[in-house]
Amino acid sequence: MTHAPLEKPQPEPRSAYRVFRTIGTRWMDNDAYGHVNNVVYYSWFDTVVNAHLIEHGALDIQNGSTIGLVIETQCNYFSAIEFPQTVDAGLRVAHMGRSSVRYEVGLFVQGAPLTAAKGHFIHVYVDRQTRRPAQISDKLKQVLETLK
């Protein structure tokens, strides 16, 4: 069985994203190689998505009846980010289903025109108690529509 060659991911411009959040790097983010360690990028993805949803009243992490569980995540790296740089994280929604959302995040060194890294993660919204998939609320849908 032969497989078609995969297209190599490419950096994207700022115009590919709907909203941005500024994130400061920290001394502890750098690894032994002198750049931000890959696990930090995933933390930024989580921060960008959840902060946006909380700020827009679409996610109540303490008392909401539904919560978002990450079921898949991925990142492509194009250029190094290092302390003490500042990052502009762009956010968009690529797909919204009945109970799931694919968020895509682009990380830009502040002032740079193209992503230093880009990735995605998928939330499945579930009932807080049963952990069974739950339909996305109307309020969450409204917020997600602005990110398409």
C-alpha positions in Angstrom: 0.0 0.0 0.0 1.4 3.4 -0.9 0.6 6.7 0.7 0.3 10.0 -0.9 3.0 12.4 0.3 1.9 14.7 3.0 2.0 18.4 2.4 4.5 20.1 4.5 2.8 22.6 6.9 3.6 26.2 6.2 3.7 29.3 8.4 0.5 31.5 8.1 0.0 35.3 8.2 -1.8 37.1 11.0 -4.8 37.6 8.7 -5.6 33.9 9.0 -6.7 34.4 12.6 -9.8 36.2 14.1 -8.6 37.3 17.6 -5.3 37.7 19.4 -4.0 37.4 22.9 -0.6 38.6 24.0 1.5 36.2 26.1 4.8 37.0 27.8 7.4 34.3 27.8 9.0 33.5 31.2 12.6 32.6 32.1 11.4 29.0 33.0 9.9 28.5 29.5 13.3 28.1 27.9 14.8 24.7 27.8 18.5 23.6 27.8 18.7 24.4 24.1 17.8 28.1 24.7 14.3 28.2 23.2 10.8 27.8 24.6 10.2 24.1 25.2 7.5 22.4 23.2 5.2 21.6 26.2 4.8 25.4 26.8 3.2 25.8 23.4 0.4 23.4 24.4 -0.1 25.4 27.6 -0.5 28.6 25.5 -3.1 26.9 23.3 -5.1 26.0 26.3 -4.8 29.5 27.8 -5.8 31.3 24.6 -8.9 29.2 24.0 -10.2 29.0 27.6 -9.4 32.7 28.5 -11.3 33.8 25.4 -14.3 31.6 26.3 -14.4 32.7 29.9 -14.0 36.4 29.1 -16.9 36.2 26.7 -19.2 34.4 29.2 -19.3 31.1 27.2 -17.5 28.9 29.7 -18.0 28.8 33.5 -15.2 26.6 34.8 -16.5 26.5 38.4 -20.2 26.1 38.0 -21.1 25.3 34.4 -23.0 22.2 33.6 -20.7 21.4 30.7 -16.9 21.3 30.4 -14.5 21.0 27.5 -12.2 18.0 27.4 -9.2 18.0 25.1 -9.3 14.8 22.9 -6.6 15.7 20.4 -3.8 18.3 20.0 -1.0 18.9 17.6 1.6 21.6 16.8 4.0 22.5 13.9 7.1 24.5 14.6 8.6 26.9 12.1 11.0 29.1 14.1 12.2 29.4 17.6 10.5 31.4 20.3 12.7 32.4 23.3 12.6 34.3 26.6 12.3 37.3 26.8 10.2 37.5 23.6 6.5 38.4 23.7 4.0 36.2 21.8 0.8 37.2 19.9 -1.4 34.1 19.9 -4.1 34.1 17.1 -7.2 32.1 17.5 -9.8 30.7 15.1 -12.4 27.9 14.9 -11.9 25.5 12.0 -14.9 23.2 12.7 -17.8 23.1 15.1 -19.9 20.0 15.5 -22.8 19.1 17.9 -20.5 18.6 20.9 -17.0 19.3 19.6 -14.9 22.2 18.4 -11.6 22.3 16.6 -9.7 25.4 17.6 -6.6 26.5 15.7 -3.9 28.7 17.2 -1.1 30.6 15.6 1.8 31.8 17.6 3.7 34.9 16.4 6.7 36.5 17.9 5.4 40.0 18.5 5.7 42.0 15.4 6.5 39.1 13.1 4.2 38.6 10.0 4.2 34.8 10.0 3.5 32.1 12.6 6.5 30.7 14.5 4.3 27.8 15.3 0.7 26.8 14.7 -1.5 24.0 16.0 -4.9 22.8 17.0 -6.8 21.1 19.7 -10.2 19.6 19.8 -12.6 20.1 22.7 -15.4 17.7 23.2 -18.0 19.3 25.5 -19.4 16.9 28.1 -21.8 17.0 31.0 -19.7 17.9 34.1 -21.2 15.0 36.1 -21.6 12.1 33.6 -18.7 13.0 31.3 -21.0 12.1 28.4 -21.0 14.4 25.3 -23.3 17.4 25.6 -24.6 19.7 22.9 -22.8 23.0 22.6 -24.8 25.7 24.4 -26.3 28.6 22.5 -24.0 31.1 24.2 -20.9 29.1 23.3 -22.2 28.8 19.7 -22.5 32.6 19.5 -18.9 33.1 20.7 -17.6 30.3 18.4 -19.3 31.8 15.4 -17.2 35.0 15.8 -14.0 32.9 15.5 -14.9 31.2 12.2 
